[in-house]
Amino acid sequence: MDSLSFTYELRTKIIFGAGRLADLGQEARPFADRRVLLVTDSGIVAAGIADKAAEALGRVGLESSVFADISANPRDEECCEAAAAALAFRAQAIVGLGGGSALDTAKSAAALVTNGGRVKDWEDPRRLESDPLPVVAVPTTAGTGSEVTWVAVITDQEHHYKMTLLDQRIAPDVAILDPELTLTLPPGITAATGMDALVHAIEAYTCKVANPISDALALRAITLIAGALPVAVKEGGNTAARCDMLLASLLAGLAFGNADVGAVHCMGESLGGLYDTPHGVACAVFLPYVLEFNLEADLAKHASVARALGTGRADMGEAEVARSGVEATRALMAKIGTPKLRELQALSRDDLETMARLSAEHVCSPDNARDIGYEDYLELFTKAYAE
């Protein structure tokens, strides 16, 4: 038997709890003594959350400026504009406040301020030459886990695909997770971001580069999501469900950040890059199909996924339990209103072939639980679109 060997790294200080947004100023203060750029989106500004963040910064003497021109899928140009805003304001640190789009924009902008160029210039596998500006991440959705990862996914508008900025130094210095910030999320966004977290956890657990720490975090995340997501979608003000979902999103981020994702993300990002489909929805629609495809790669792990989802009886064999997990994901998606692929986008055969090619070329494809190539992806896209 091969000896166990793995590496797990965590650079981010994590602060979790209701009302912890109030700690933003004191957590940002070690990185800045004058000015902080607040990178967020128009919805967070309209909800008054950006004002609360600015107040917390102001209480320790920090002046803040707001950059809120961010799309649902952040774009290269927006990251450049955020970096320019940070330079013009002479910001010493950046606070990312919002969903994954705001956090990834903040991380990318922090890198561009000190390294120059555009996101495309630093696309994986190239690494940064200089440390980014310090970043404090404050998620307002329970989905991406971007507050603890060293990945930023940005849309290349010119070529219509999602590119990855990957460097350990872009992981936020501090993450502040306050469940109260998620209480007013609409059901649709709650469902989409929650499925994003579930995909992160399942792919982190089943991918080829999983490790014992990522496994433990991912399984706990799956269990939390299975219980809390339907409640959070139906009862947005349920504080216990919101707390469980934000914790699950964090754990899933900690899992895949030190493992990887797989074919679901390759397919979801191919769809999102072409059609600007929200990331959580774009990934969710493909989850059951990829799970079914991957079963034979590791029945034991997929059976564990099924049990974490709350399915599988003691009298079932391992293969039967694993298959029940596929149906459990379908049932969960139906319960929370996840749309089908055909309901999202009218696609032609050429679209399916383009997305299959992009998926096969995706940086995460080699780490999928089961070996997968262009023809496999095309079959999965076709199957998902046919239903």
Buried (B, 14 or more C-beta within 10 A) or exposed (E): EEEEEEEEEEEBEBBBEBEBBBBBBEBBBEBBEEBBBBBBBEBBBEBEBBEBBBBBBEEBEBBBBBBBBBBBBBBBBBBBBBBBBBBEBEBBBBBBBBBBBBBBBBBBBBBBBBBEEBBBEBBEEEEBEEEBBBBBBBBBBBBBBBBBBBBBBBBBBEEBBBBBBBBEBBBBBBBBBBBBBBBEBEBBBBBBBBBBBBBBBBBBBBBBBBBEBBBBBBBBBBBBBBBBBBBBBEEBEBBEBBBBBBBBBBBBBBBBBBBBBBBBBBBBBBBBBBBBBBBBBBBBBBBBBBBBBBBEBBBEBBBBBBBBBBBBEEEBEBEBBBBBBBBBBBBBBEEBEBBEBEEBBEBEEEBBBBBBBBBBEBBBBBBBBBEBEBEBBBBBBBBBBEE
